[in-house]
Amino acid sequence: MSVALTGPPMAVYREEQSFAWWVYALLLGLLLLGFGALQTQRDSLKEAVPGLKNLRQLEVPLYLLMGVVTPSVLVTGVLHMTTELLPGRLNLWFGWVPTLRRSIPLAEIEHVEIVRYNAWQDHGFWGYRQMADGEVIFTARGDRAVRVVLSDGSRILIGTQRPDDLASALNRERPSKA
């Protein structure tokens, strides 16, 4: 009796994207602004929470939430996008710990096209979006993407720094419609 040991399938295409540096700087600035607001509102906090004998009872959890939990969740769970094409499947996700995830069987892809987009005007920002017209957006930076149209008519816009590579890999790997 023989047992074949196989590992996970090898990626045909893989791209990892971080958001632009200024997005991280903006988040840091907002975090520092939040710390400053907490410091300036100390007296108001004492009055707002009846029965609070020691302000530290409230400050410590707030500082921990703002200083440790929020940045950790954002960086590990959201602020990193991965596009991975495996034999038979396209996987998209945000975060090093995948929080937003989409897996698309290649057999469901009807059409692939390279497009340019404006994150601010078209979608309000980078990231994950479900648009009013039903299109799903997965973008992290830049203005280039591959739009995938599925057999049910739904569309997915995938932001990429290498649109030609992704589009050709998708066209090469998806089953031919004969």
N, C-alpha and C positions, 0 to 999 in steps of 0.2 A: 504494500500500500504506500502510496506516495502523496505527500501533501505539498502543494505549491504555495510558497510564501510570496505574496505580492504586496507591494506598498501602495500608497495612494497614487492615483494616476498623475502623470507628469503634465504640467501646465504647457499648453501650446503657446499661450500668450499670458503675460502677467505684467501689470503696471500698478505701482503704488504711488499715490500722490498725497502730499501734505498740502494744507491750505497755504496761501501766501503769508509771508512773515508778518505783514502788517495786521492780519487777522488775529494772530497770537498777541501782538502788541496791543491791539484794541481791547482784547479780553483782559490782558494784564492791567491796562488803564482803567477799565470798568471795575475790576476787582479792587484796585487801589482807591478808586472813588468810593466804593462801598465801605471799605475800611475807614476812610475819612468821614463818611456820613455817620457811621457808628460812633466814632469818637466825638463828633460835634453834637450828637443827639443823646448823649448819656443822661442828662437830666430829664429829657422827655421820656426816655425809656423807663426811668424810675416811676414817673407819674402814670405811664400807660399800663403798667403791669401791677395791678393791686396785689398787695401781700408780698411783694418782692422786697426782702430784707437786705439782700446783698446783690448788688448789680452784677457781680461776677457770676451768679447763678445763670444769668441770661447771656452775658458777654462771651463766656468761654464757648458754649455751644454755637453761637453765631459766628465767632471767629473761626472755629473749627470747620463749620460748614462752608464759609466763604474762602478760607485759606487752604484747606486740604481737600475737602470732598468735591466742591464744584470744579476746580481746575483738573483734578484727577479724572472725574467722570467725563469732562469735555475732551481731554487729550486722549484717554484710552478708549472712550466709547464713541467719539464722534469725529474728531478733527484729523482724520486720516482715511483716504479712500483707496480701496483695492479693487481692481478689475482683473478677473482671472478666467481664462478660457481653457477648459478641460475638454477632452474628447467627449462630445455629446452634450456639453452643458456650459453655459456662461454664468459665472457667479460675480455678483457685485456686493460690496459691503463697506460700511463706514466703521472706523475704529480698529485699534489693535485687538480689542476684545469686540468681536463683531456684534453690533447692536442693531443697526439697520441692515438687513440682508435681503437680497433678491437672487433667486436662482432660476435661470431660464433654459429649458431644453432647446437645443439647437434646432430640433425638428419643428419647433413652433415659429422660427424666424422666417418671415416671408421676404423681407427687404432690408437692406443695409445701405445707409447713405452718410456721407461725410458732410457736416454742416458747421457753420459759424453761428455763435449766439452771443448775446450780451447778457451776462448774469444779472445785472442791475435792472435793465429795462425789461427783459423777457421773463425773469423768474424772481426778482426781488433780492437775490443773493445766491451764493453757491450753497451746495448742500443737497439735501434730499427734499424734493417737492412733489406734491400731487397737484397738478394744475387743474383748472376748472374744465378744460377740454379733455381731461382724462390722461394726458401725457404724464409720465413719471420721470422725474429729473434726478440724476445722480451726477453731481459735479463738485469739483474741489478747487479748481483754479482755471485761469485762462479763458479762451473764447472759442475753442475748437472741440468738436464732439462727433460722436457717431450716433445717428438716430437709427434705432432698430424698430421695425414694424412687425408685430406678431400676427399669427394667422387669425386671431380673433379681432384684429383691427387696432388693438392697443399699441401705444408707442412708448418707447423708453429712450431718453436722451442720456448718453453716457459721455461725460466730459473726459477728455484724454489729451495728453501732450503728444501722442503719436497716433493720430487718427488714421493715417494710411495703413500703418501696421495692424491696428485693430480691425479695420474694415476688411482688409485682405485676409487676415486670419479667420474672421467670421465667415467670409464667403467661401474660403477654402475648406473649412471644417464642417459647415452645416450640410446636411444631407441634400442631395440634388432632388429637385421636384421634377420627376420624369412623367 
